[in-house]
Amino acid sequence: MRWTRKDLLDLQSLSADEILAVLDTAREFKAVGERTIKKVPALRGKTVVNLFVEPSTRTRISFELAAQRLSADVINFTAEASSLRKGETLKDTARNLEALNADFIIIRHSAAGAPHFLARVLGAHVVNAGDGAHEHPTQGLLDVFTMREKKGRVAGLKVTVVGDILYSRVARSNVWALRRLGAEVTLCGPPTLVPPAFQRMGCRVTTDLRLAIADADVINLLRIQHERQRKTMFPSLGEYTSLFGISRARLREARPDVLIMHPGPINRGVEVDSDVADGGHSVILEQVTNGLAVRMAVLYLINGGESSGVAN
């Protein structure tokens, strides 16, 4: 199918067909990444600006590589060394970038809704690389892509997301994509971080980790979002680990073919032990690889591309 949206702002508003279009296109781009010549000319002559007002390593580098492999010119914008520090508004910063003929603005911002605001005032394509505790759509897409690749399907999968659900944009994007594609989602963590309101999103909510992982096909572990919490949401990291951390012993209570996922950065020894993060159930590094293909697919599709032209 041809992508008809100018931007990628969230997964909540996407249809199942739109999500599948990204996943199918990403599969083709992953094959391109395995060739000797990994570049395609799909965005030749285009300019992509990484407007990261919030710190990032994996996501920024992934978008930068994705744009370069599509033959675009890439500008990395650092908020600390910009006029934003002098009081310039986000709107004025973005419109100045657009006046310099930027075709794509990839934005990460601590304020929920910042990408949606820019999409309304800019003619350039806007991609949400994470906005506050709202959504992180490309992370949700790469997580679902990885599940589909490893399990052969998404519909009917039982996926458990463990950790800081309340402040996690990754959790929200995962839930929207997984529910749209027919997966069953369980959210697990301390009661202060997994409020019952999430049941309205079609999820099972529990504070019992043993129950949450017993029949899971996938366990997606989330980092504690200390930087977004307004107060301490549990007594100590040690207590959190004892109740919700995944160790090798606890992993034995799950299915023998369960996948362990994590969006990173990992707090080893907190949400997951090193021997699990680096073990045979883990697909954490594959998520990183798949993220590159997914972000290539997103940039390609919002530029008007179709899957049939990926390899050209």
C-alpha positions as CSV (number, residue, x, y, z in Angstrom):
1,M,0.0,0.0,0.0
2,R,1.0,3.6,-0.5
3,W,1.5,5.6,2.7
4,T,-0.8,8.6,2.8
5,R,0.3,10.3,6.0
6,K,2.8,13.2,5.9
7,D,4.1,12.4,9.3
8,L,4.6,9.6,11.9
9,L,3.4,11.0,15.2
10,D,2.0,8.0,17.1
11,L,0.8,4.4,16.7
12,Q,-2.6,5.0,18.4
13,S,-3.9,6.6,15.2
14,L,-2.5,4.0,12.8
15,S,-4.6,1.2,11.3
16,A,-3.5,-2.4,11.3
17,D,-2.8,-2.1,7.5
18,E,-0.6,0.9,8.1
19,I,1.4,-0.8,10.7
20,L,1.8,-3.9,8.6
21,A,2.9,-1.7,5.6
22,V,5.8,-0.5,7.8
23,L,6.7,-4.0,9.0
24,D,6.7,-5.4,5.4
25,T,8.7,-2.5,4.1
26,A,11.2,-2.8,7.0
27,R,11.7,-6.5,6.1
28,E,12.8,-5.5,2.6
29,F,15.1,-2.8,4.0
30,K,16.6,-5.4,6.4
31,A,17.5,-7.4,3.3
32,V,19.1,-4.4,1.8
33,G,21.3,-4.0,4.9
34,E,22.7,-7.5,4.3
35,R,24.0,-6.6,0.9
36,T,27.6,-5.5,0.2
37,I,26.3,-2.0,-0.9
38,K,23.9,-1.1,1.8
39,K,22.7,2.2,0.3
40,V,19.6,3.0,-1.9
41,P,18.9,6.3,-3.5
42,A,15.3,6.7,-2.2
43,L,16.0,10.0,-0.4
44,R,18.8,11.4,-2.5
45,G,18.7,15.2,-2.4
46,K,16.6,15.2,0.7
47,T,17.7,16.7,4.1
48,V,16.9,15.1,7.4
49,V,17.4,17.0,10.6
50,N,17.6,15.1,13.9
51,L,16.1,17.7,16.3
52,F,16.8,16.0,19.7
53,V,15.9,18.3,22.5
54,E,16.1,15.3,24.9
55,P,19.3,13.1,25.2
56,S,19.5,10.0,23.1
57,T,22.1,7.6,21.8
58,R,20.5,4.6,20.1
59,T,17.6,6.4,18.6
60,R,19.5,9.3,17.2
61,I,22.3,7.2,15.7
62,S,19.7,4.8,14.3
63,F,17.8,7.6,12.5
64,E,21.1,9.1,11.3
65,L,22.2,5.8,9.8
66,A,18.7,5.2,8.4
67,A,18.7,8.5,6.6
68,Q,22.3,8.0,5.3
69,R,21.5,4.5,3.9
70,L,18.6,6.1,2.0
71,S,21.2,8.6,0.6
72,A,19.8,11.7,2.4
73,D,21.9,14.5,3.9
74,V,21.7,14.5,7.7
75,I,22.1,17.3,10.2
76,N,22.3,16.5,13.9
77,F,20.8,19.4,16.0
78,T,22.1,19.7,19.6
79,A,19.8,21.6,21.8
80,E,22.6,22.5,24.3
81,A,24.5,24.4,21.6
82,S,21.4,26.0,19.9
83,S,19.3,29.1,20.2
84,L,16.8,27.1,22.3
85,R,19.2,27.9,25.1
86,K,18.8,31.6,24.4
87,G,15.0,31.4,24.7
88,E,14.0,30.7,21.1
89,T,10.7,28.8,20.8
90,L,10.6,25.3,19.4
91,K,8.3,26.6,16.7
92,D,10.8,29.3,15.6
93,T,13.7,26.8,15.7
94,A,11.8,24.3,13.6
95,R,10.6,26.9,11.1
96,N,14.1,28.2,10.7
97,L,15.3,24.7,9.9
98,E,12.5,24.3,7.4
99,A,13.5,27.6,5.8
100,L,16.9,26.0,5.2
101,N,15.0,23.4,3.1
102,A,14.9,20.6,5.7
103,D,12.6,17.9,4.3
104,F,12.3,15.8,7.5
105,I,12.3,16.8,11.1
106,I,13.0,13.9,13.5
107,I,12.1,15.2,17.0
108,R,12.7,13.9,20.5
109,H,11.3,16.2,23.2
110,S,10.4,15.9,26.9
111,A,7.0,17.5,26.3
112,A,4.2,15.2,25.2
113,G,2.6,16.5,22.0
114,A,5.6,18.4,20.7
115,P,5.8,16.4,17.5
116,H,2.0,16.9,16.9
117,F,2.4,20.6,17.4
118,L,5.3,20.8,14.9
119,A,3.4,18.7,12.3
120,R,0.6,21.4,12.4
121,V,2.9,24.3,11.7
122,L,5.5,22.7,9.3
123,G,5.3,21.6,5.7
124,A,8.2,19.2,6.3
125,H,7.7,15.6,7.3
126,V,7.7,15.2,11.1
127,V,8.7,11.9,12.9
128,N,8.2,11.4,16.6
129,A,11.4,10.0,18.1
130,G,9.8,10.0,21.6
131,D,7.7,12.7,23.3
132,G,7.6,12.8,27.1
133,A,5.7,9.9,28.5
134,H,3.3,9.8,25.5
135,E,4.7,7.6,22.7
136,H,7.8,6.3,20.9
137,P,6.3,5.0,17.7
138,T,9.4,3.7,16.0
139,Q,10.4,1.8,19.1
140,G,7.0,0.2,19.2
141,L,7.3,-0.7,15.5
142,L,10.7,-2.3,15.9
143,D,9.6,-4.3,18.9
144,V,6.6,-5.6,17.0
145,F,8.8,-6.3,13.9
146,T,11.2,-8.3,16.1
147,M,8.3,-10.3,17.6
148,R,6.9,-11.0,14.2
149,E,10.3,-12.0,12.8
150,K,11.1,-14.4,15.6
151,K,7.6,-15.9,16.2
152,G,6.2,-15.7,12.7
153,R,3.1,-13.8,13.7
154,V,1.8,-11.1,16.0
155,A,-1.9,-12.1,16.2
156,G,-2.5,-14.3,19.2
157,L,0.9,-13.7,20.8
158,K,0.9,-13.2,24.6
159,V,3.2,-10.3,25.4
160,T,4.1,-9.2,28.9
161,V,5.5,-5.7,29.5
162,V,7.2,-5.4,32.9
163,G,8.4,-2.3,34.6
164,D,7.6,1.4,34.7
165,I,4.4,1.5,32.6
166,L,3.1,4.8,33.9
167,Y,6.0,6.9,32.6
168,S,7.0,4.8,29.6
169,R,6.3,6.0,26.1
170,V,7.6,2.7,24.8
171,A,4.9,0.8,26.7
172,R,2.1,2.9,25.2
173,S,3.4,2.5,21.7
174,N,3.8,-1.3,22.2
175,V,0.3,-1.6,23.5
176,W,-1.3,0.3,20.6
177,A,0.6,-1.7,18.0
178,L,0.2,-5.1,19.6
179,R,-3.5,-4.7,20.3
180,R,-4.2,-3.4,16.8
181,L,-2.5,-6.5,15.4
182,G,-4.4,-8.9,17.7
183,A,-1.9,-9.7,20.4
184,E,-2.8,-10.2,24.1
185,V,-0.9,-7.7,26.4
186,T,-0.2,-8.0,30.1
187,L,1.3,-5.1,32.0
188,C,3.1,-5.9,35.2
189,G,4.9,-3.8,37.8
190,P,4.5,-2.1,41.1
191,P,0.9,-0.8,41.7
192,T,2.2,2.8,41.7
193,L,3.6,2.3,38.2
194,V,0.8,0.1,36.6
195,P,-2.5,1.8,37.5
196,P,-5.7,-0.1,36.7
197,A,-6.6,2.6,34.2
198,F,-4.5,0.8,31.6
199,Q,-7.1,-1.9,31.4
200,R,-9.1,0.6,29.3
201,M,-6.4,0.1,26.6
202,G,-7.4,-3.6,26.4
203,C,-4.6,-4.9,28.6
204,R,-4.5,-7.3,31.6
205,V,-2.9,-5.5,34.6
206,T,-1.2,-7.4,37.4
207,T,1.4,-6.9,40.1
208,D,2.2,-10.6,40.2
209,L,5.3,-11.3,38.0
210,R,5.0,-15.0,38.3
211,L,1.5,-14.9,36.9
212,A,2.5,-12.3,34.2
213,I,5.3,-14.4,32.7
214,A,4.0,-17.9,33.1
215,D,2.4,-18.2,29.7
216,A,4.1,-15.2,27.9
217,D,5.6,-15.7,24.4
218,V,7.5,-12.4,24.9
219,I,8.7,-10.5,28.0
220,N,9.5,-6.9,27.2
221,L,11.4,-5.3,30.1
222,L,11.3,-1.5,30.7
223,R,13.8,0.8,32.4
224,I,12.7,2.7,35.5
225,Q,12.1,6.3,34.2
226,H,13.7,8.1,37.1
227,E,14.0,11.3,35.0
228,R,10.2,11.5,34.5
229,Q,9.1,10.5,38.0
230,R,8.1,13.4,40.2
231,K,8.7,11.3,43.4
232,T,10.0,7.8,44.3
233,M,7.4,5.3,43.2
234,F,8.8,2.3,45.2
235,P,10.9,1.9,48.3
236,S,14.2,0.9,46.7
237,L,15.8,-0.6,43.6
238,G,16.7,-3.7,45.6
239,E,13.0,-4.3,46.4
240,Y,12.0,-3.6,42.8
241,T,14.6,-6.2,41.6
242,S,13.5,-8.8,44.1
243,L,9.8,-8.5,42.9
244,F,10.1,-7.6,39.2
245,G,13.6,-8.3,38.0
246,I,14.2,-11.2,35.6
247,S,17.0,-13.5,36.7
248,R,17.9,-16.9,35.3
249,A,16.0,-18.6,38.2
250,R,12.9,-16.6,37.5
251,L,13.2,-17.2,33.7
252,R,12.8,-20.9,34.4
253,E,9.2,-20.1,35.4
254,A,8.4,-18.9,31.9
255,R,7.9,-20.8,28.6
256,P,11.1,-22.4,27.3
257,D,10.9,-20.5,24.0
258,V,10.1,-17.1,25.6
259,L,11.8,-14.0,24.1
260,I,13.4,-11.4,26.3
261,M,13.3,-7.8,25.0
262,H,14.4,-4.5,26.2
263,P,14.4,-1.0,24.5
264,G,17.6,0.0,26.3
265,P,19.5,1.4,28.0
266,I,19.6,-1.6,30.3
267,N,20.1,-1.3,34.0
268,R,21.9,-4.6,34.5
269,G,21.0,-6.2,37.8
270,V,17.9,-4.2,38.2
271,E,15.3,-5.1,35.6
272,V,17.3,-7.9,34.2
273,D,20.4,-9.9,35.1
274,S,23.4,-9.9,32.7
275,D,23.2,-13.6,32.1
276,V,19.6,-13.2,30.9
277,A,20.3,-10.0,28.9
278,D,23.2,-11.8,27.1
279,G,21.6,-15.3,27.1
280,G,19.9,-17.4,24.4
281,H,16.4,-16.0,25.1
282,S,17.5,-12.4,24.5
283,V,16.8,-10.6,21.2
284,I,17.9,-7.2,22.6
285,L,20.7,-6.6,20.0
286,E,18.4,-7.8,17.2
287,Q,16.0,-5.1,18.3
288,V,18.7,-2.5,17.6
289,T,19.4,-4.0,14.2
290,N,15.7,-4.1,13.3
291,G,15.3,-0.5,14.5
292,L,17.5,0.6,11.6
293,A,15.4,-1.2,9.0
294,V,12.1,0.1,10.6
295,R,13.4,3.7,10.6
296,M,14.5,3.4,7.0
297,A,11.0,2.1,6.2
298,V,9.3,5.0,8.0
299,L,11.3,7.7,6.2
300,Y,10.8,6.0,2.9
301,L,7.0,5.6,3.3
302,I,6.2,9.1,4.5
303,N,8.2,10.4,1.6
304,G,5.7,8.6,-0.7
305,G,7.5,5.4,-1.4
306,E,6.0,1.9,-2.0
307,S,7.4,-1.5,-0.9
308,S,7.8,-2.5,-4.6
309,G,10.6,0.1,-5.1
310,V,12.6,-0.6,-2.0
311,A,15.5,-2.5,-3.6
312,N,16.0,0.1,-6.4
